[in-house]
Amino acid sequence: MNVQMGDNSGKQPMHRNLTLLRMVRGIFCIVVLVLSAFMVLVYFGFWTATCLRTISVHYSRVGTSFFFGCWLALWPFWFEKINKTKVVISGDSVPPAKRVLVIANHRTEVDWMYLWDLALRKGCVGSIRYILKSSLMKLPVFGWVFHIMEFIPVERRWEADALKLRQMLCTYKDPQDPLWLVVFPEGTDFTEQKCIRSKKYASENGLPILNNVLLPKTKGFYTCLKELRGSLDAVYDITIGYKHRCPSFLDNAFGVDPAEVHMHVRSIAVADIPESENEAGSWLMDTFCDKDKLLSDFHSQGHFPREGIENELSTAKCLANFIFVITLTALCTYLTLFSSIWFKIYVSSACAFLATATYFNFRPSPIVSL
């Protein structure tokens, strides 16, 4: 079975041809997703993440998670039900844990989007948070979403990131707050060129030679584990593989690739991970050696072990959520464009505040506490 990995996938033909219908459908998808993100952000996220936060950080996060969970659920609906991408989940059958640290390999630029498929199946899609490169915070609309959802932006230089990371993690410690914090320890997506550099570094420093993943960076992982250890339910180790080639964002939108997304899940008790930094780093390195072997087997066999542990998404539930979000989007769009001038003033003011708050990394503190 032919499963191409890494940036070699760009040399392979598309799984499906890019027809005019798929292109039009993909453009429609992008427009709907951007417009719905904007309307949910301005009319609902603004209130839950700013005004409600002055009363309760917990209820602010619950409200924000609800509305953006509904919006995020549009993406798995599009991938699985419209574009017919098959999502196969294997490994451990995990319960819908409330607070989880997720570590995953980073095959391509859209790995993080497919983690929503697993989180949606567990009822936790609105709780997912990422550590992401700070340049993404500059994206219009989506940068504001990342800020409101309290993603952690990093420069990928430990000297610049250490303090910021610890400060943000300290705000995540409340065990009442649902949390799926996703860490990509490789620090960047996999390419053959990066793999060659990773192998060279490993050879020079007596580290394992990995062919399908990059050497993990241990400091960020250890800091997340140390700060959150007392409030986590579990650590999920997720290995992602693709058939027929690794997709780009536009491949996803137009429905030409991938043919299948495979995710192997390993649930780990927090107590099973060593507490010291050196031992935790060694544990992470061993984990990525296991990932490398898993991906080698996937490359040759076309699947991970113990597959099919999760059911397909419910079409009825996905469709109901789609109708709910699109109805809200249509109503908010009408109010913005065709209703009172006060709605235009409100939207402009909300945008100005969100842009400023994102730029200065500002979030209101509770005035009173519930």
SESE-764788 format. One line per field, with one value per residue (C-alpha): residue in one letter; residue number from 1; x, y, z. Coordinates in steps of 0.5 Angstrom, whole numbers, padded with zeros to 4 digits, m for minus. Layout:
BEGIN
resn: (A,...)
resi: (NUM,...)
x: (X,...)
y: (Y,...)
z: (Z,...)
END
This chain:
BEGIN
resn: (M,N,V,Q,M,G,D,N,S,G,K,Q,P,M,H,R,N,L,T,L,L,R,M,V,R,G,I,F,C,I,V,V,L,V,L,S,A,F,M,V,L,V,Y,F,G,F,W,T,A,T,C,L,R,T,I,S,V,H,Y,S,R,V,G,T,S,F,F,F,G,C,W,L,A,L,W,P,F,W,F,E,K,I,N,K,T,K,V,V,I,S,G,D,S,V,P,P,A,K,R,V,L,V,I,A,N,H,R,T,E,V,D,W,M,Y,L,W,D,L,A,L,R,K,G,C,V,G,S,I,R,Y,I,L,K,S,S,L,M,K,L,P,V,F,G,W,V,F,H,I,M,E,F,I,P,V,E,R,R,W,E,A,D,A,L,K,L,R,Q,M,L,C,T,Y,K,D,P,Q,D,P,L,W,L,V,V,F,P,E,G,T,D,F,T,E,Q,K,C,I,R,S,K,K,Y,A,S,E,N,G,L,P,I,L,N,N,V,L,L,P,K,T,K,G,F,Y,T,C,L,K,E,L,R,G,S,L,D,A,V,Y,D,I,T,I,G,Y,K,H,R,C,P,S,F,L,D,N,A,F,G,V,D,P,A,E,V,H,M,H,V,R,S,I,A,V,A,D,I,P,E,S,E,N,E,A,G,S,W,L,M,D,T,F,C,D,K,D,K,L,L,S,D,F,H,S,Q,G,H,F,P,R,E,G,I,E,N,E,L,S,T,A,K,C,L,A,N,F,I,F,V,I,T,L,T,A,L,C,T,Y,L,T,L,F,S,S,I,W,F,K,I,Y,V,S,S,A,C,A,F,L,A,T,A,T,Y,F,N,F,R,P,S,P,I,V,S,L)
resi: (1,2,3,4,5,6,7,8,9,10,11,12,13,14,15,16,17,18,19,20,21,22,23,24,25,26,27,28,29,30,31,32,33,34,35,36,37,38,39,40,41,42,43,44,45,46,47,48,49,50,51,52,53,54,55,56,57,58,59,60,61,62,63,64,65,66,67,68,69,70,71,72,73,74,75,76,77,78,79,80,81,82,83,84,85,86,87,88,89,90,91,92,93,94,95,96,97,98,99,100,101,102,103,104,105,106,107,108,109,110,111,112,113,114,115,116,117,118,119,120,121,122,123,124,125,126,127,128,129,130,131,132,133,134,135,136,137,138,139,140,141,142,143,144,145,146,147,148,149,150,151,152,153,154,155,156,157,158,159,160,161,162,163,164,165,166,167,168,169,170,171,172,173,174,175,176,177,178,179,180,181,182,183,184,185,186,187,188,189,190,191,192,193,194,195,196,197,198,199,200,201,202,203,204,205,206,207,208,209,210,211,212,213,214,215,216,217,218,219,220,221,222,223,224,225,226,227,228,229,230,231,232,233,234,235,236,237,238,239,240,241,242,243,244,245,246,247,248,249,250,251,252,253,254,255,256,257,258,259,260,261,262,263,264,265,266,267,268,269,270,271,272,273,274,275,276,277,278,279,280,281,282,283,284,285,286,287,288,289,290,291,292,293,294,295,296,297,298,299,300,301,302,303,304,305,306,307,308,309,310,311,312,313,314,315,316,317,318,319,320,321,322,323,324,325,326,327,328,329,330,331,332,333,334,335,336,337,338,339,340,341,342,343,344,345,346,347,348,349,350,351,352,353,354,355,356,357,358,359,360,361,362,363,364,365,366,367,368,369,370)
x: (0000,0003,0003,0008,0011,0014,0015,0016,0008,0008,0011,0005,m0001,m0007,m0012,m0017,m0017,m0018,m0025,m0029,m0034,m0029,m0026,m0032,m0034,m0028,m0028,m0035,m0032,m0027,m0032,m0037,m0031,m0028,m0035,m0038,m0031,m0032,m0039,m0038,m0032,m0035,m0042,m0041,m0034,m0033,m0038,m0036,m0028,m0029,m0035,m0036,m0029,m0030,m0035,m0032,m0026,m0029,m0035,m0032,m0028,m0034,m0038,m0032,m0031,m0039,m0039,m0032,m0033,m0039,m0035,m0029,m0034,m0035,m0029,m0029,m0036,m0033,m0027,m0031,m0038,m0037,m0030,m0031,m0024,m0024,m0021,m0019,m0017,m0013,m0009,m0012,m0020,m0020,m0025,m0028,m0023,m0024,m0016,m0011,m0004,m0003,0003,0003,0008,0008,0007,0005,0002,m0005,m0004,m0007,m0014,m0015,m0014,m0021,m0024,m0022,m0023,m0030,m0032,m0030,m0034,m0028,m0027,m0028,m0023,m0017,m0011,m0005,0002,0003,0008,0007,0007,0000,m0003,m0002,m0007,m0014,m0020,m0016,m0011,m0016,m0020,m0013,m0012,m0020,m0019,m0012,m0007,0000,0004,0012,0018,0021,0027,0027,0030,0024,0019,0020,0017,0011,0010,0010,0005,0000,0000,m0001,m0008,m0009,m0009,m0016,m0019,m0026,m0024,m0024,m0017,m0014,m0007,m0004,0004,0008,0015,0018,0017,0016,0013,0017,0020,0026,0031,0029,0030,0037,0039,0036,0039,0046,0045,0043,0049,0054,0051,0050,0042,0037,0037,0030,0027,0020,0020,0024,0028,0023,0025,0024,0024,0017,0014,0017,0015,0007,0008,0011,0006,0000,0002,m0003,m0009,m0009,m0013,m0008,m0003,m0005,0001,m0002,0002,m0001,0000,m0003,m0005,m0004,0000,0001,m0004,m0004,m0009,m0012,m0012,m0017,m0021,m0022,m0022,m0017,m0013,m0012,m0015,m0015,m0012,m0010,m0009,m0006,m0007,m0004,m0007,m0001,m0002,0001,0004,0008,0012,0018,0018,0025,0027,0032,0028,0022,0026,0029,0022,0020,0026,0024,0016,0019,0023,0017,0013,0018,0017,0010,0010,0015,0010,0005,0009,0010,0003,m0002,m0005,m0003,m0005,m0011,m0015,m0022,m0023,m0028,m0034,m0036,m0039,m0046,m0049,m0055,m0051,m0046,m0052,m0055,m0049,m0048,m0055,m0054,m0048,m0050,m0057,m0053,m0048,m0054,m0057,m0051,m0049,m0056,m0056,m0049,m0050,m0058,m0060,m0059,m0052,m0051,m0050,m0044,m0041,m0042,m0038,m0033,m0032,m0031,m0026,m0022,m0022,m0020,m0015,m0012,m0013,m0009,m0003,m0002,m0004,m0009,m0015,m0019,m0019,m0025,m0028,m0032,m0032,m0038)
y: (0000,0007,0012,0018,0022,0028,0033,0028,0028,0034,0030,0025,0026,0029,0023,0027,0032,0039,0040,0046,0044,0042,0049,0053,0049,0050,0057,0057,0053,0058,0064,0061,0059,0066,0070,0065,0066,0074,0074,0069,0073,0080,0078,0072,0071,0079,0078,0072,0073,0080,0083,0076,0075,0081,0077,0070,0067,0060,0062,0066,0060,0056,0061,0062,0054,0053,0058,0057,0049,0050,0054,0049,0043,0046,0044,0036,0036,0039,0034,0028,0029,0034,0032,0025,0025,0018,0019,0013,0013,0007,0005,0007,0008,0014,0017,0024,0027,0034,0036,0033,0035,0033,0031,0030,0030,0035,0032,0038,0045,0042,0037,0041,0042,0034,0034,0037,0031,0027,0033,0033,0026,0027,0033,0037,0041,0048,0046,0045,0050,0050,0053,0056,0061,0068,0070,0067,0072,0077,0074,0078,0075,0069,0072,0075,0068,0065,0071,0070,0062,0064,0060,0061,0065,0063,0066,0059,0061,0059,0065,0069,0064,0061,0067,0068,0061,0060,0066,0063,0056,0059,0062,0054,0051,0052,0044,0047,0049,0044,0044,0040,0043,0041,0041,0040,0038,0038,0046,0046,0041,0036,0036,0032,0038,0039,0032,0032,0037,0034,0027,0031,0034,0028,0024,0030,0029,0022,0022,0017,0018,0019,0018,0020,0025,0031,0031,0034,0040,0038,0044,0047,0040,0039,0046,0045,0038,0041,0047,0043,0036,0037,0039,0034,0028,0025,0026,0023,0022,0022,0020,0022,0019,0021,0017,0019,0025,0030,0036,0043,0048,0049,0041,0041,0046,0044,0036,0033,0031,0027,0020,0018,0021,0016,0018,0013,0015,0013,0015,0016,0017,0023,0019,0015,0021,0022,0029,0031,0035,0030,0024,0027,0029,0022,0020,0025,0022,0015,0017,0020,0014,0010,0015,0014,0006,0007,0012,0007,0001,0006,0007,0000,m0003,0003,0003,0004,m0002,m0003,0001,0003,0005,0011,0011,0016,0023,0023,0026,0029,0032,0035,0038,0041,0044,0047,0050,0053,0057,0059,0061,0066,0068,0070,0074,0077,0079,0082,0086,0089,0090,0092,0094,0100,0104,0102,0095,0098,0102,0096,0092,0097,0098,0091,0090,0096,0093,0086,0088,0092,0087,0082,0086,0088,0081,0084,0080,0084,0081,0080,0086,0082,0074,0069)
z: (0000,m0002,0003,0002,0008,0009,0003,m0002,m0002,m0006,m0012,m0012,m0016,m0012,m0009,m0013,m0019,m0017,m0022,m0022,m0018,m0012,m0013,m0013,m0007,m0003,m0004,m0002,0004,0006,0005,0010,0015,0015,0015,0021,0025,0024,0026,0032,0034,0034,0037,0042,0043,0044,0050,0053,0053,0055,0059,0062,0064,0069,0073,0072,0068,0069,0066,0061,0058,0058,0054,0049,0049,0047,0041,0038,0039,0035,0030,0030,0029,0022,0020,0021,0018,0012,0012,0013,0011,0005,0002,0004,0008,0012,0019,0022,0030,0033,0039,0046,0047,0051,0055,0054,0059,0061,0062,0058,0055,0048,0045,0037,0031,0026,0019,0016,0016,0018,0023,0028,0025,0024,0032,0032,0029,0035,0040,0037,0038,0046,0046,0048,0041,0044,0050,0045,0046,0042,0043,0036,0033,0035,0027,0027,0032,0026,0022,0021,0025,0026,0030,0034,0035,0037,0043,0045,0046,0050,0045,0047,0042,0042,0038,0038,0042,0049,0052,0049,0051,0058,0062,0057,0057,0065,0066,0061,0064,0071,0068,0066,0073,0075,0075,0073,0066,0061,0057,0052,0051,0045,0044,0038,0041,0034,0034,0027,0021,0018,0011,0008,0009,0016,0017,0015,0019,0025,0023,0023,0030,0033,0030,0033,0040,0040,0040,0036,0029,0027,0020,0020,0026,0028,0035,0040,0044,0051,0055,0053,0054,0061,0063,0061,0065,0071,0071,0070,0073,0079,0075,0069,0068,0063,0057,0050,0046,0038,0032,0025,0019,0012,0006,0000,0001,0006,0005,0005,0007,0000,m0001,0005,0003,m0004,m0002,m0006,m0001,0004,0002,0009,0016,0021,0028,0033,0041,0047,0054,0059,0066,0069,0074,0069,0067,0071,0075,0074,0067,0065,0066,0063,0057,0056,0056,0051,0047,0048,0046,0039,0038,0038,0034,0029,0029,0028,0022,0019,0020,0018,0011,0010,0012,0011,0018,0025,0030,0034,0029,0029,0036,0035,0031,0025,0027,0027,0021,0024,0030,0025,0020,0026,0029,0021,0021,0028,0026,0019,0022,0027,0022,0017,0022,0025,0017,0016,0023,0021,0013,0013,0020,0024,0024,0031,0029,0024,0030,0035,0030,0028,0036,0037,0032,0034,0041,0039,0034,0040,0045,0041,0039,0047,0049,0054,0057,0063,0070,0074,0078,0082,0083,0082)
END
